[in-house]
């Protein structure tokens, strides 16, 4: 009755709305041409790398320019994006899930003027502020995690590794000459808030040493039960430690059970995990989310460890480039990196990519989980 007496109409939830709590209706953010033709698009095509046109039943056209963007943007950079959107796109702009910035216009003339404008905007060092590309059979922007800027458990940086990787693969961003699209993702540690488990190529920060335990301050700074409960492998247990002649409440770590996730440090600052020599990068390959041709795939570890080599990570970028070049030269059209590796055999994959194979890379799981279930649309009828 309260809803009725307040005038709320469940059939028209936005009618006479009197509060700003909650998100605004998403259709308010559609450009007029999209709102007018929603669900009535005939086709779309890529005119050139980074520029797509959608054509509606009404004959209306929507031109989209995709520009590379960084995940962590300055206020001044965002203001410049807003300025471009106001000038050419009636104030409308969108970000993709991979940190690309897309400007939309309703005419080809505006689109070409927008293209010339954004390509003319350069950083002081000479590189593009808004590079155009990332469509079709190309590498698009790298989705990544927090890195050393924002996170407390990373084994490597995110913004730095992504920047140097995209610098190395920039030719594959500007053109569409790869066999199929190539998705690179980056996560700073095994907690993996980046989608590296199903990417063509994945960069993963990796800790190799268990947390240090600062017994002197642990009981003063931490709730010991929380630190113990945070461990997913039950590697931490309470302990009494003698320090400077005093008995202190602390914890001990079973190093054989520790998986170096850093959850304990989240709960307890006296259990730091970061280590200069122990931290570095693992490279994975062969994953995908798409159901096209065959089922989605998990990424596999192909390089067990690369040390952090700031600021340009030369070993990591050289290794990734070898993989991309081998895939580009040898894969069939429309074949994703993992599909190519499975067709030629993973032994050949390591050979063609000039990667060392070690016993550490062998998957010791007997079968995929739920091996007999029909998990995808790619049914195998028997």
FIZAVEX-725267 format. One record per residue (C-alpha): x, y, z; residue number from 1. Coordinates in steps of 0.1 Angstrom, whole numbers, plus 5000, padded with zeros to 4 digits. Example, Ala and Ser with C-alpha at 12.3 -4.5 7.8 and 13.67 -1.06 7.14 Angstrom:
% residues 2
X:5123 | Y:4955 | Z:5078 | num:1
X:5137 | Y:4989 | Z:5071 | num:2
END
This chain:
% residues 382
X:5000 | Y:5000 | Z:5000 | num:1
X:5029 | Y:5023 | Z:5007 | num:2
X:5040 | Y:5021 | Z:4970 | num:3
X:5005 | Y:5028 | Z:4958 | num:4
X:4999 | Y:5057 | Z:4981 | num:5
X:5032 | Y:5073 | Z:4970 | num:6
X:5020 | Y:5072 | Z:4934 | num:7
X:5045 | Y:5045 | Z:4923 | num:8
X:5034 | Y:5027 | Z:4892 | num:9
X:5052 | Y:4994 | Z:4887 | num:10
X:5043 | Y:4994 | Z:4850 | num:11
X:5061 | Y:5027 | Z:4846 | num:12
X:5088 | Y:5027 | Z:4872 | num:13
X:5105 | Y:5059 | Z:4858 | num:14
X:5072 | Y:5080 | Z:4859 | num:15
X:5073 | Y:5110 | Z:4883 | num:16
X:5105 | Y:5098 | Z:4898 | num:17
X:5114 | Y:5119 | Z:4928 | num:18
X:5148 | Y:5104 | Z:4939 | num:19
X:5182 | Y:5101 | Z:4924 | num:20
X:5191 | Y:5069 | Z:4942 | num:21
X:5202 | Y:5041 | Z:4919 | num:22
X:5213 | Y:5043 | Z:4883 | num:23
X:5197 | Y:5064 | Z:4857 | num:24
X:5178 | Y:5047 | Z:4829 | num:25
X:5204 | Y:5035 | Z:4804 | num:26
X:5185 | Y:5047 | Z:4773 | num:27
X:5192 | Y:5083 | Z:4784 | num:28
X:5228 | Y:5078 | Z:4774 | num:29
X:5221 | Y:5065 | Z:4739 | num:30
X:5230 | Y:5088 | Z:4710 | num:31
X:5198 | Y:5098 | Z:4692 | num:32
X:5206 | Y:5077 | Z:4661 | num:33
X:5210 | Y:5046 | Z:4683 | num:34
X:5179 | Y:5052 | Z:4703 | num:35
X:5159 | Y:5057 | Z:4671 | num:36
X:5171 | Y:5025 | Z:4654 | num:37
X:5175 | Y:5002 | Z:4684 | num:38
X:5169 | Y:4966 | Z:4672 | num:39
X:5165 | Y:4977 | Z:4636 | num:40
X:5201 | Y:4975 | Z:4623 | num:41
X:5206 | Y:4958 | Z:4590 | num:42
X:5244 | Y:4953 | Z:4590 | num:43
X:5277 | Y:4967 | Z:4600 | num:44
X:5311 | Y:4967 | Z:4583 | num:45
X:5347 | Y:4978 | Z:4592 | num:46
X:5356 | Y:5006 | Z:4568 | num:47
X:5393 | Y:5006 | Z:4579 | num:48
X:5411 | Y:4996 | Z:4611 | num:49
X:5393 | Y:5013 | Z:4640 | num:50
X:5364 | Y:5027 | Z:4620 | num:51
X:5330 | Y:5009 | Z:4619 | num:52
X:5297 | Y:5018 | Z:4602 | num:53
X:5263 | Y:5005 | Z:4612 | num:54
X:5235 | Y:5008 | Z:4588 | num:55
X:5198 | Y:5007 | Z:4599 | num:56
X:5166 | Y:4997 | Z:4581 | num:57
X:5157 | Y:5034 | Z:4580 | num:58
X:5189 | Y:5042 | Z:4561 | num:59
X:5205 | Y:5060 | Z:4590 | num:60
X:5242 | Y:5054 | Z:4595 | num:61
X:5263 | Y:5054 | Z:4626 | num:62
X:5300 | Y:5058 | Z:4623 | num:63
X:5322 | Y:5047 | Z:4653 | num:64
X:5359 | Y:5055 | Z:4657 | num:65
X:5377 | Y:5033 | Z:4682 | num:66
X:5407 | Y:5049 | Z:4700 | num:67
X:5431 | Y:5032 | Z:4724 | num:68
X:5428 | Y:5044 | Z:4760 | num:69
X:5446 | Y:5037 | Z:4792 | num:70
X:5428 | Y:5022 | Z:4822 | num:71
X:5440 | Y:5048 | Z:4846 | num:72
X:5433 | Y:5081 | Z:4831 | num:73
X:5441 | Y:5116 | Z:4843 | num:74
X:5413 | Y:5142 | Z:4848 | num:75
X:5429 | Y:5164 | Z:4820 | num:76
X:5428 | Y:5134 | Z:4796 | num:77
X:5392 | Y:5127 | Z:4803 | num:78
X:5384 | Y:5164 | Z:4798 | num:79
X:5400 | Y:5162 | Z:4764 | num:80
X:5379 | Y:5132 | Z:4755 | num:81
X:5348 | Y:5152 | Z:4766 | num:82
X:5359 | Y:5181 | Z:4744 | num:83
X:5362 | Y:5158 | Z:4714 | num:84
X:5328 | Y:5142 | Z:4721 | num:85
X:5311 | Y:5176 | Z:4724 | num:86
X:5327 | Y:5188 | Z:4692 | num:87
X:5318 | Y:5158 | Z:4670 | num:88
X:5294 | Y:5134 | Z:4688 | num:89
X:5269 | Y:5157 | Z:4705 | num:90
X:5285 | Y:5149 | Z:4738 | num:91
X:5281 | Y:5111 | Z:4735 | num:92
X:5311 | Y:5088 | Z:4741 | num:93
X:5315 | Y:5052 | Z:4753 | num:94
X:5343 | Y:5031 | Z:4768 | num:95
X:5346 | Y:4994 | Z:4759 | num:96
X:5354 | Y:4967 | Z:4784 | num:97
X:5390 | Y:4967 | Z:4771 | num:98
X:5395 | Y:5004 | Z:4779 | num:99
X:5390 | Y:5016 | Z:4743 | num:100
X:5373 | Y:5050 | Z:4738 | num:101
X:5347 | Y:5051 | Z:4711 | num:102
X:5334 | Y:5083 | Z:4695 | num:103
X:5301 | Y:5080 | Z:4675 | num:104
X:5289 | Y:5103 | Z:4647 | num:105
X:5259 | Y:5101 | Z:4623 | num:106
X:5277 | Y:5111 | Z:4591 | num:107
X:5308 | Y:5101 | Z:4572 | num:108
X:5320 | Y:5137 | Z:4569 | num:109
X:5320 | Y:5142 | Z:4607 | num:110
X:5337 | Y:5108 | Z:4610 | num:111
X:5366 | Y:5118 | Z:4588 | num:112
X:5370 | Y:5152 | Z:4605 | num:113
X:5370 | Y:5134 | Z:4638 | num:114
X:5397 | Y:5110 | Z:4626 | num:115
X:5419 | Y:5138 | Z:4614 | num:116
X:5415 | Y:5156 | Z:4647 | num:117
X:5423 | Y:5127 | Z:4670 | num:118
X:5453 | Y:5116 | Z:4650 | num:119
X:5467 | Y:5151 | Z:4651 | num:120
X:5467 | Y:5151 | Z:4690 | num:121
X:5501 | Y:5139 | Z:4702 | num:122
X:5518 | Y:5135 | Z:4735 | num:123
X:5549 | Y:5156 | Z:4742 | num:124
X:5571 | Y:5126 | Z:4733 | num:125
X:5554 | Y:5124 | Z:4699 | num:126
X:5531 | Y:5093 | Z:4703 | num:127
X:5494 | Y:5094 | Z:4696 | num:128
X:5471 | Y:5105 | Z:4724 | num:129
X:5442 | Y:5087 | Z:4707 | num:130
X:5456 | Y:5059 | Z:4684 | num:131
X:5429 | Y:5045 | Z:4661 | num:132
X:5426 | Y:5007 | Z:4656 | num:133
X:5418 | Y:4975 | Z:4675 | num:134
X:5389 | Y:4962 | Z:4653 | num:135
X:5386 | Y:4930 | Z:4634 | num:136
X:5416 | Y:4906 | Z:4631 | num:137
X:5438 | Y:4927 | Z:4653 | num:138
X:5450 | Y:4930 | Z:4688 | num:139
X:5428 | Y:4953 | Z:4708 | num:140
X:5435 | Y:4971 | Z:4741 | num:141
X:5448 | Y:4950 | Z:4770 | num:142
X:5424 | Y:4946 | Z:4799 | num:143
X:5444 | Y:4947 | Z:4832 | num:144
X:5443 | Y:4950 | Z:4869 | num:145
X:5456 | Y:4975 | Z:4895 | num:146
X:5493 | Y:4970 | Z:4895 | num:147
X:5517 | Y:4988 | Z:4918 | num:148
X:5496 | Y:5020 | Z:4916 | num:149
X:5465 | Y:5008 | Z:4935 | num:150
X:5469 | Y:4972 | Z:4948 | num:151
X:5487 | Y:4959 | Z:4978 | num:152
X:5494 | Y:4923 | Z:4966 | num:153
X:5508 | Y:4926 | Z:4930 | num:154
X:5538 | Y:4907 | Z:4919 | num:155
X:5544 | Y:4931 | Z:4890 | num:156
X:5530 | Y:4963 | Z:4876 | num:157
X:5500 | Y:4965 | Z:4854 | num:158
X:5502 | Y:4999 | Z:4836 | num:159
X:5539 | Y:4995 | Z:4829 | num:160
X:5537 | Y:4959 | Z:4815 | num:161
X:5506 | Y:4968 | Z:4794 | num:162
X:5522 | Y:5000 | Z:4780 | num:163
X:5554 | Y:4982 | Z:4769 | num:164
X:5534 | Y:4953 | Z:4754 | num:165
X:5512 | Y:4975 | Z:4734 | num:166
X:5542 | Y:4995 | Z:4722 | num:167
X:5557 | Y:4962 | Z:4710 | num:168
X:5525 | Y:4951 | Z:4693 | num:169
X:5513 | Y:4985 | Z:4680 | num:170
X:5516 | Y:4974 | Z:4643 | num:171
X:5490 | Y:4947 | Z:4651 | num:172
X:5467 | Y:4973 | Z:4666 | num:173
X:5468 | Y:4996 | Z:4635 | num:174
X:5461 | Y:4969 | Z:4610 | num:175
X:5439 | Y:4938 | Z:4607 | num:176
X:5465 | Y:4913 | Z:4593 | num:177
X:5463 | Y:4887 | Z:4620 | num:178
X:5445 | Y:4854 | Z:4613 | num:179
X:5418 | Y:4863 | Z:4638 | num:180
X:5413 | Y:4886 | Z:4667 | num:181
X:5440 | Y:4884 | Z:4694 | num:182
X:5431 | Y:4892 | Z:4730 | num:183
X:5458 | Y:4899 | Z:4756 | num:184
X:5450 | Y:4903 | Z:4793 | num:185
X:5471 | Y:4911 | Z:4823 | num:186
X:5467 | Y:4903 | Z:4860 | num:187
X:5492 | Y:4913 | Z:4887 | num:188
X:5489 | Y:4882 | Z:4909 | num:189
X:5472 | Y:4849 | Z:4911 | num:190
X:5440 | Y:4864 | Z:4926 | num:191
X:5435 | Y:4875 | Z:4891 | num:192
X:5410 | Y:4903 | Z:4889 | num:193
X:5420 | Y:4904 | Z:4852 | num:194
X:5405 | Y:4879 | Z:4827 | num:195
X:5438 | Y:4861 | Z:4820 | num:196
X:5423 | Y:4826 | Z:4825 | num:197
X:5407 | Y:4827 | Z:4790 | num:198
X:5429 | Y:4849 | Z:4769 | num:199
X:5449 | Y:4843 | Z:4737 | num:200
X:5480 | Y:4856 | Z:4755 | num:201
X:5480 | Y:4864 | Z:4792 | num:202
X:5505 | Y:4882 | Z:4814 | num:203
X:5503 | Y:4871 | Z:4851 | num:204
X:5523 | Y:4885 | Z:4880 | num:205
X:5536 | Y:4857 | Z:4902 | num:206
X:5549 | Y:4855 | Z:4937 | num:207
X:5574 | Y:4827 | Z:4944 | num:208
X:5580 | Y:4832 | Z:4981 | num:209
X:5557 | Y:4829 | Z:5011 | num:210
X:5549 | Y:4860 | Z:5032 | num:211
X:5574 | Y:4874 | Z:5057 | num:212
X:5561 | Y:4874 | Z:5093 | num:213
X:5569 | Y:4904 | Z:5114 | num:214
X:5565 | Y:4888 | Z:5148 | num:215
X:5573 | Y:4920 | Z:5167 | num:216
X:5543 | Y:4939 | Z:5155 | num:217
X:5519 | Y:4912 | Z:5142 | num:218
X:5498 | Y:4910 | Z:5174 | num:219
X:5496 | Y:4948 | Z:5177 | num:220
X:5485 | Y:4954 | Z:5141 | num:221
X:5465 | Y:4923 | Z:5132 | num:222
X:5435 | Y:4903 | Z:5142 | num:223
X:5452 | Y:4869 | Z:5142 | num:224
X:5420 | Y:4849 | Z:5136 | num:225
X:5412 | Y:4869 | Z:5105 | num:226
X:5447 | Y:4863 | Z:5090 | num:227
X:5443 | Y:4826 | Z:5097 | num:228
X:5408 | Y:4825 | Z:5082 | num:229
X:5418 | Y:4844 | Z:5051 | num:230
X:5442 | Y:4816 | Z:5040 | num:231
X:5425 | Y:4794 | Z:5013 | num:232
X:5449 | Y:4765 | Z:5018 | num:233
X:5450 | Y:4765 | Z:5057 | num:234
X:5487 | Y:4772 | Z:5056 | num:235
X:5486 | Y:4796 | Z:5086 | num:236
X:5482 | Y:4786 | Z:5122 | num:237
X:5486 | Y:4805 | Z:5155 | num:238
X:5520 | Y:4803 | Z:5172 | num:239
X:5538 | Y:4816 | Z:5203 | num:240
X:5571 | Y:4833 | Z:5195 | num:241
X:5598 | Y:4844 | Z:5218 | num:242
X:5612 | Y:4879 | Z:5209 | num:243
X:5636 | Y:4898 | Z:5230 | num:244
X:5628 | Y:4877 | Z:5260 | num:245
X:5590 | Y:4881 | Z:5257 | num:246
X:5564 | Y:4856 | Z:5246 | num:247
X:5544 | Y:4871 | Z:5217 | num:248
X:5512 | Y:4859 | Z:5200 | num:249
X:5520 | Y:4854 | Z:5163 | num:250
X:5515 | Y:4829 | Z:5135 | num:251
X:5535 | Y:4804 | Z:5116 | num:252
X:5533 | Y:4796 | Z:5078 | num:253
X:5535 | Y:4761 | Z:5064 | num:254
X:5555 | Y:4770 | Z:5033 | num:255
X:5546 | Y:4738 | Z:5014 | num:256
X:5509 | Y:4747 | Z:5016 | num:257
X:5513 | Y:4784 | Z:5007 | num:258
X:5501 | Y:4794 | Z:4973 | num:259
X:5514 | Y:4830 | Z:4975 | num:260
X:5481 | Y:4846 | Z:4970 | num:261
X:5485 | Y:4875 | Z:4995 | num:262
X:5451 | Y:4871 | Z:5012 | num:263
X:5469 | Y:4870 | Z:5046 | num:264
X:5485 | Y:4904 | Z:5039 | num:265
X:5451 | Y:4918 | Z:5030 | num:266
X:5440 | Y:4910 | Z:5066 | num:267
X:5474 | Y:4916 | Z:5083 | num:268
X:5500 | Y:4942 | Z:5072 | num:269
X:5526 | Y:4924 | Z:5092 | num:270
X:5527 | Y:4896 | Z:5067 | num:271
X:5541 | Y:4913 | Z:5035 | num:272
X:5544 | Y:4892 | Z:5003 | num:273
X:5563 | Y:4915 | Z:4979 | num:274
X:5598 | Y:4905 | Z:4971 | num:275
X:5623 | Y:4919 | Z:4946 | num:276
X:5639 | Y:4886 | Z:4936 | num:277
X:5609 | Y:4863 | Z:4941 | num:278
X:5583 | Y:4883 | Z:4922 | num:279
X:5580 | Y:4882 | Z:4884 | num:280
X:5558 | Y:4873 | Z:4855 | num:281
X:5543 | Y:4841 | Z:4840 | num:282
X:5531 | Y:4840 | Z:4804 | num:283
X:5500 | Y:4820 | Z:4795 | num:284
X:5485 | Y:4813 | Z:4760 | num:285
X:5457 | Y:4796 | Z:4742 | num:286
X:5426 | Y:4807 | Z:4760 | num:287
X:5394 | Y:4821 | Z:4746 | num:288
X:5358 | Y:4829 | Z:4757 | num:289
X:5342 | Y:4825 | Z:4723 | num:290
X:5321 | Y:4795 | Z:4714 | num:291
X:5329 | Y:4799 | Z:4677 | num:292
X:5342 | Y:4768 | Z:4659 | num:293
X:5350 | Y:4750 | Z:4692 | num:294
X:5344 | Y:4753 | Z:4729 | num:295
X:5359 | Y:4780 | Z:4752 | num:296
X:5394 | Y:4772 | Z:4764 | num:297
X:5415 | Y:4779 | Z:4794 | num:298
X:5449 | Y:4795 | Z:4790 | num:299
X:5480 | Y:4773 | Z:4796 | num:300
X:5513 | Y:4783 | Z:4812 | num:301
X:5539 | Y:4785 | Z:4784 | num:302
X:5566 | Y:4805 | Z:4802 | num:303
X:5571 | Y:4796 | Z:4839 | num:304
X:5589 | Y:4828 | Z:4851 | num:305
X:5603 | Y:4860 | Z:4838 | num:306
X:5619 | Y:4884 | Z:4863 | num:307
X:5606 | Y:4920 | Z:4867 | num:308
X:5628 | Y:4941 | Z:4844 | num:309
X:5615 | Y:4976 | Z:4850 | num:310
X:5608 | Y:4999 | Z:4833 | num:311
X:5605 | Y:4982 | Z:4799 | num:312
X:5604 | Y:4945 | Z:4807 | num:313
X:5625 | Y:4936 | Z:4776 | num:314
X:5624 | Y:4898 | Z:4781 | num:315
X:5587 | Y:4897 | Z:4785 | num:316
X:5579 | Y:4919 | Z:4754 | num:317
X:5604 | Y:4899 | Z:4732 | num:318
X:5588 | Y:4866 | Z:4742 | num:319
X:5552 | Y:4879 | Z:4736 | num:320
X:5563 | Y:4892 | Z:4702 | num:321
X:5578 | Y:4858 | Z:4692 | num:322
X:5545 | Y:4842 | Z:4700 | num:323
X:5524 | Y:4867 | Z:4680 | num:324
X:5548 | Y:4866 | Z:4650 | num:325
X:5548 | Y:4828 | Z:4649 | num:326
X:5510 | Y:4827 | Z:4652 | num:327
X:5506 | Y:4854 | Z:4625 | num:328
X:5528 | Y:4836 | Z:4601 | num:329
X:5515 | Y:4800 | Z:4606 | num:330
X:5478 | Y:4801 | Z:4616 | num:331
X:5449 | Y:4796 | Z:4592 | num:332
X:5424 | Y:4824 | Z:4586 | num:333
X:5399 | Y:4828 | Z:4615 | num:334
X:5420 | Y:4805 | Z:4637 | num:335
X:5425 | Y:4817 | Z:4673 | num:336
X:5459 | Y:4812 | Z:4689 | num:337
X:5448 | Y:4783 | Z:4710 | num:338
X:5431 | Y:4766 | Z:4680 | num:339
X:5463 | Y:4770 | Z:4661 | num:340
X:5484 | Y:4755 | Z:4689 | num:341
X:5460 | Y:4725 | Z:4692 | num:342
X:5460 | Y:4719 | Z:4654 | num:343
X:5498 | Y:4718 | Z:4651 | num:344
X:5503 | Y:4703 | Z:4686 | num:345
X:5516 | Y:4720 | Z:4716 | num:346
X:5551 | Y:4705 | Z:4711 | num:347
X:5552 | Y:4724 | Z:4677 | num:348
X:5539 | Y:4755 | Z:4694 | num:349
X:5569 | Y:4757 | Z:4717 | num:350
X:5592 | Y:4749 | Z:4688 | num:351
X:5577 | Y:4776 | Z:4664 | num:352
X:5576 | Y:4802 | Z:4692 | num:353
X:5612 | Y:4794 | Z:4703 | num:354
X:5600 | Y:4787 | Z:4739 | num:355
X:5617 | Y:4764 | Z:4763 | num:356
X:5595 | Y:4735 | Z:4775 | num:357
X:5601 | Y:4722 | Z:4811 | num:358
X:5584 | Y:4697 | Z:4832 | num:359
X:5570 | Y:4725 | Z:4853 | num:360
X:5546 | Y:4733 | Z:4825 | num:361
X:5529 | Y:4699 | Z:4824 | num:362
X:5492 | Y:4699 | Z:4834 | num:363
X:5488 | Y:4673 | Z:4861 | num:364
X:5450 | Y:4672 | Z:4862 | num:365
X:5437 | Y:4639 | Z:4848 | num:366
X:5406 | Y:4653 | Z:4831 | num:367
X:5388 | Y:4686 | Z:4828 | num:368
X:5362 | Y:4692 | Z:4854 | num:369
X:5328 | Y:4676 | Z:4845 | num:370
X:5344 | Y:4659 | Z:4816 | num:371
X:5312 | Y:4643 | Z:4802 | num:372
X:5289 | Y:4673 | Z:4806 | num:373
X:5277 | Y:4692 | Z:4776 | num:374
X:5291 | Y:4725 | Z:4787 | num:375
X:5288 | Y:4746 | Z:4755 | num:376
X:5267 | Y:4751 | Z:4724 | num:377
X:5293 | Y:4730 | Z:4705 | num:378
X:5275 | Y:4697 | Z:4712 | num:379
X:5291 | Y:4665 | Z:4701 | num:380
X:5262 | Y:4642 | Z:4693 | num:381
X:5270 | Y:4605 | Z:4695 | num:382
END
